[in-house]
């Protein structure tokens, strides 16, 4: 049994890509595969799985040396299990920059393409296969999520074409469906302050600092900002607990206004945001117009 999974703090593209690729391997290659997630799902992903009648993948809490795995939507070992290199990594399917650190005993199949979602990459790999409704629905959802309904600068014409093809086959109105997805994503009522930090969070090394970069995408940023004090307190606790994190950068992305608000809650984060985005930071928040993509706009800009 091949285990298919993506990064920790799973989002819609990560979860959906694991589901679709495990389905493809099991149904079209004769290889038995099962999708997994490495953490709690966000509300948008729960909505998507419910909408298309797909079971939530099981939570994978560890891997062993005798496991055969396929990794989707990441190639960053910091987002995976510490012993991931002990497993038999068969394949990586991704759309992020190469980070380095994953190693294998034998050559493997790696596909990394400059598309806005891993689901778009998988759609290309599947080719002309006829897709069941639930698989097409999951693919469409992943693309709309990662492109913020084509608002993100990561969006390519190919992503848009794939989404429109899938939507037409499913008889789905993209704008209406994306609005439902984003409404679900914006419901943070069930998450603790610590949970919000880890909901969509990735670890990166920038210069000599280890950063956790967290993003909340929402159509209602006021609900997140109202919890600012609790989130900041949770950040301090997280930094104290995680030896490999020197600072947490927290961005609230307003999907509709297409801007991000960074929490500049101490001198370190003020300095990083000021230097990275060439702004004068004078309060505990800083609005960054036009910033919506962690992958293409936030991470490449970070300076310490």
C-alpha positions as CSV (number, residue, x, y, z in Angstrom):
1,X,0.0,0.0,0.0
2,X,1.5,3.3,-1.1
3,X,0.8,6.2,1.3
4,X,0.1,9.5,-0.5
5,X,0.2,12.7,1.5
6,X,1.3,16.4,1.4
7,X,2.6,18.9,4.0
8,X,1.7,19.5,7.6
9,X,-1.0,22.1,8.1
10,X,-2.9,20.6,5.1
11,X,-4.9,23.0,2.9
12,X,-7.4,22.2,0.1
13,X,-4.8,21.7,-2.6
14,X,-2.6,19.5,-0.5
15,X,-5.5,17.3,0.7
16,X,-7.3,17.2,-2.6
17,X,-4.1,16.3,-4.5
18,X,-3.4,13.4,-2.2
19,X,-7.0,12.1,-2.7
20,X,-6.9,12.5,-6.5
21,X,-3.5,11.0,-7.0
22,X,-4.2,8.0,-4.7
23,X,-7.4,7.5,-6.7
24,X,-5.5,7.6,-10.0
25,X,-2.8,5.1,-8.8
26,X,-5.4,2.7,-7.5
27,X,-7.7,2.8,-10.4
28,X,-5.4,3.3,-13.4
29,X,-2.0,1.9,-12.6
30,X,-2.8,-1.3,-10.7
31,X,-1.0,0.0,-7.6
32,X,-2.9,0.2,-4.4
33,X,-2.6,3.6,-2.8
34,X,-4.3,5.5,0.1
35,X,-4.4,9.2,0.8
36,X,-3.6,10.7,4.2
37,X,-3.4,14.1,5.8
38,X,-0.8,15.3,8.3
39,X,-3.0,17.6,10.4
40,X,-6.4,19.1,11.1
41,X,-8.3,20.3,8.0
42,X,-9.5,23.9,7.6
43,X,-13.1,24.8,7.1
44,X,-12.8,25.3,3.4
45,X,-11.3,21.8,2.9
46,X,-14.0,20.3,5.0
47,X,-16.6,22.1,2.9
48,X,-15.1,20.9,-0.3
49,X,-15.0,17.2,0.8
50,X,-18.6,17.4,2.0
51,X,-19.7,19.1,-1.2
52,X,-18.3,16.3,-3.4
53,X,-19.1,13.4,-1.1
54,X,-15.5,12.5,-0.4
55,X,-14.3,11.0,2.9
56,X,-11.7,12.8,4.9
57,X,-8.4,11.0,4.6
58,X,-7.0,9.4,7.7
59,X,-4.6,11.3,9.9
60,X,-1.0,9.9,9.4
61,X,0.9,10.4,12.6
62,X,4.2,8.7,11.7
63,X,6.1,6.9,9.0
64,X,8.5,4.0,9.1
65,X,11.4,2.7,7.0
66,X,9.3,0.1,5.3
67,X,6.7,2.6,4.1
68,X,6.4,3.5,0.4
69,X,5.2,7.0,-0.1
70,X,4.3,9.6,-2.6
71,X,4.7,13.3,-1.6
72,X,2.4,15.9,-3.1
73,X,2.3,19.7,-2.8
74,X,5.7,20.0,-1.1
75,X,9.3,19.1,-1.4
76,X,10.3,20.7,1.9
77,X,11.4,18.2,4.6
78,X,10.6,20.8,7.3
79,X,6.9,20.3,6.4
80,X,7.1,16.5,6.7
81,X,8.1,13.9,9.2
82,X,11.6,14.1,10.7
83,X,12.4,10.6,9.4
84,X,10.9,11.1,5.9
85,X,14.2,10.2,4.3
86,X,14.1,6.8,5.9
87,X,11.0,5.9,3.9
88,X,10.9,4.7,0.3
89,X,10.0,7.9,-1.5
90,X,8.6,6.8,-4.9
91,X,7.4,10.1,-6.3
92,X,7.1,13.9,-5.7
93,X,4.5,16.0,-7.4
94,X,4.7,19.7,-6.6
95,X,4.5,23.3,-7.7
96,X,6.8,25.0,-5.2
97,X,10.5,26.0,-5.5
98,X,13.1,23.3,-4.7
99,X,14.2,23.5,-1.1
100,X,16.6,20.6,-0.8
101,X,17.0,18.0,1.9
102,X,14.9,15.0,0.6
103,X,17.1,12.1,-0.3
104,X,16.4,8.6,-1.8
105,X,18.2,5.3,-2.2
106,X,17.2,5.1,-5.9
107,X,16.1,7.4,-8.7
108,X,12.5,8.5,-8.4
109,X,9.8,10.2,-10.5
110,X,9.7,14.0,-9.7
111,X,7.3,16.4,-11.3
112,X,7.5,20.1,-10.4
113,X,5.8,22.6,-12.6
114,X,5.2,26.4,-12.5
115,X,1.4,26.1,-12.1
116,X,-0.6,27.7,-9.3
117,X,-1.7,24.4,-7.8
118,X,-0.5,20.8,-7.5
119,X,-4.0,19.8,-8.7
120,X,-3.2,21.5,-12.0
121,X,0.0,19.5,-12.3
122,X,-1.9,16.3,-11.5
123,X,-4.6,17.1,-14.0
124,X,-1.9,17.2,-16.7
125,X,-0.4,14.0,-15.5
126,X,-3.7,12.2,-15.6
127,X,-4.2,13.2,-19.2
128,X,-7.3,12.3,-21.1
129,X,-8.7,10.0,-18.4
130,X,-12.5,10.4,-17.9
131,X,-12.9,11.8,-14.5
132,X,-15.7,10.9,-12.0
133,X,-17.7,13.8,-10.8
134,X,-16.1,13.8,-7.3
135,X,-12.6,13.7,-8.7
136,X,-13.3,16.6,-11.1
137,X,-14.9,18.5,-8.3
138,X,-11.9,18.1,-6.0
139,X,-9.5,19.2,-8.7
140,X,-11.6,22.3,-9.5
141,X,-11.8,23.2,-5.8
142,X,-8.0,22.9,-5.4
143,X,-7.3,25.2,-8.3
144,X,-9.9,27.8,-7.1
145,X,-8.4,27.6,-3.6
146,X,-4.8,28.1,-4.5
147,X,-5.5,30.8,-7.1
148,X,-8.0,32.6,-4.9
149,X,-10.4,32.4,-7.8
150,X,-7.6,33.6,-10.2
151,X,-6.7,36.6,-8.0
152,X,-3.3,35.3,-7.0
153,X,-0.3,36.3,-9.2
154,X,0.6,32.6,-9.2
155,X,-2.3,31.9,-11.6
156,X,-1.4,30.9,-15.1
157,X,-3.6,30.7,-18.2
158,X,-3.3,27.0,-17.9
159,X,-4.7,26.9,-14.4
160,X,-7.6,29.1,-15.5
161,X,-8.2,26.9,-18.6
162,X,-8.3,23.7,-16.5
163,X,-10.6,25.2,-14.0
164,X,-13.0,26.4,-16.6
165,X,-13.0,23.0,-18.4
166,X,-13.8,21.2,-15.1
167,X,-16.5,23.7,-14.2
168,X,-18.1,23.4,-17.6
169,X,-18.2,19.6,-17.3
170,X,-19.6,19.8,-13.8
171,X,-22.1,22.6,-14.7
172,X,-20.7,24.7,-11.8
173,X,-20.6,28.5,-11.8
174,X,-17.1,29.3,-10.7
175,X,-17.9,32.6,-9.0
176,X,-20.7,31.2,-7.0
177,X,-18.9,28.1,-6.0
178,X,-15.7,30.0,-5.1
179,X,-17.7,32.4,-2.9
180,X,-19.1,29.4,-1.0
181,X,-15.6,28.0,-0.5
182,X,-14.2,31.3,0.7
183,X,-17.1,31.8,3.1
184,X,-16.3,28.4,4.6
185,X,-12.6,29.3,4.7
186,X,-13.4,32.5,6.6
187,X,-15.1,30.7,9.5
188,X,-12.5,30.5,12.2
189,X,-14.8,30.2,15.2
190,X,-13.8,26.6,16.0
191,X,-10.0,27.3,16.0
192,X,-8.0,28.2,19.0
193,X,-5.4,31.1,18.7
194,X,-2.7,28.5,18.5
195,X,-4.7,26.6,15.9
196,X,-5.0,29.7,13.7
197,X,-1.2,30.1,13.7
198,X,-0.7,26.5,12.5
199,X,-3.8,26.4,10.2
200,X,-1.8,27.4,7.1
201,X,1.8,27.6,8.2
202,X,5.1,26.7,6.8
203,X,8.6,26.8,8.2
204,X,11.5,28.5,6.2
205,X,15.0,29.5,6.9
206,X,15.8,33.1,5.8
207,X,19.4,34.2,6.4
208,X,20.3,33.1,9.9
209,X,16.7,33.0,11.2
210,X,14.2,30.1,11.2
211,X,10.7,31.5,10.5
212,X,7.3,30.1,10.7
213,X,5.2,32.0,8.1
214,X,1.5,31.7,8.7
215,X,-1.3,32.9,6.4
216,X,-5.0,33.3,7.0
217,X,-7.0,33.8,3.8
218,X,-10.4,35.3,4.5
219,X,-13.2,37.5,3.2
220,X,-13.7,38.9,6.7
221,X,-10.3,39.9,8.2
222,X,-12.0,41.8,11.0
223,X,-12.8,38.5,12.7
224,X,-9.1,37.6,12.8
225,X,-7.9,41.0,13.9
226,X,-10.4,41.0,16.7
227,X,-8.3,38.1,18.2
228,X,-5.0,39.8,17.7
229,X,-4.0,39.8,21.4
230,X,-4.6,36.1,21.8
231,X,-2.8,35.3,18.6
232,X,0.2,37.3,19.6
233,X,0.3,35.5,23.0
234,X,0.0,32.2,21.3
235,X,2.9,33.1,19.0
236,X,5.1,33.8,22.0
237,X,4.2,30.4,23.5
238,X,4.9,28.7,20.2
239,X,8.3,30.2,19.8
240,X,9.2,29.1,23.3
241,X,8.0,25.6,22.6
242,X,9.5,25.1,19.1
243,X,13.3,25.0,19.1
244,X,13.5,25.5,15.4
245,X,11.4,28.7,15.2
246,X,13.0,32.1,16.0
247,X,10.0,34.2,14.9
248,X,6.4,33.8,13.6
249,X,5.2,36.0,10.7
250,X,1.4,36.2,10.5
251,X,-0.4,37.5,7.5
252,X,-4.1,38.0,7.2
253,X,-4.9,38.0,3.4
254,X,-8.1,39.8,2.5
255,X,-9.3,37.9,-0.6
256,X,-11.7,40.6,-1.8
257,X,-9.5,43.6,-1.2
258,X,-6.4,41.7,-2.4
259,X,-4.1,42.9,0.4
260,X,-2.4,41.4,3.4
261,X,-2.2,42.7,7.0
262,X,1.0,41.6,8.8
263,X,1.0,41.4,12.6
264,X,4.1,43.4,13.6
265,X,3.8,42.6,17.3
266,X,7.5,43.0,18.4
267,X,10.7,44.7,17.3
268,X,11.9,41.6,15.4
269,X,8.7,41.3,13.2
270,X,8.6,45.1,12.7
271,X,12.2,45.0,11.4
272,X,11.5,42.0,9.1
273,X,8.4,43.5,7.6
274,X,9.9,46.9,7.1
275,X,13.0,45.5,5.4
276,X,11.2,43.0,3.3
277,X,8.4,45.2,2.0
278,X,10.1,48.6,2.1
279,X,7.6,50.1,4.5
280,X,7.8,52.2,7.6
281,X,6.2,50.2,10.4
282,X,4.8,52.3,13.1
283,X,2.1,50.1,14.7
284,X,1.3,46.5,15.6
285,X,-0.2,45.9,12.1
286,X,0.9,46.8,8.6
287,X,-1.3,46.7,5.6
288,X,0.5,45.5,2.4
289,X,-1.6,46.3,-0.7
290,X,-1.6,43.8,-3.5
291,X,0.1,41.0,-1.4
292,X,-2.0,37.8,-1.5
293,X,0.5,35.0,-2.3
294,X,2.9,33.5,0.2
295,X,4.7,31.5,-2.5
296,X,5.2,34.3,-5.0
297,X,5.1,37.5,-3.1
298,X,5.8,37.0,0.6
299,X,8.5,34.4,0.8
300,X,10.6,35.8,-2.1
301,X,10.5,39.2,-0.4
302,X,11.6,38.1,3.1
303,X,14.8,39.7,4.4
304,X,16.2,39.6,8.0
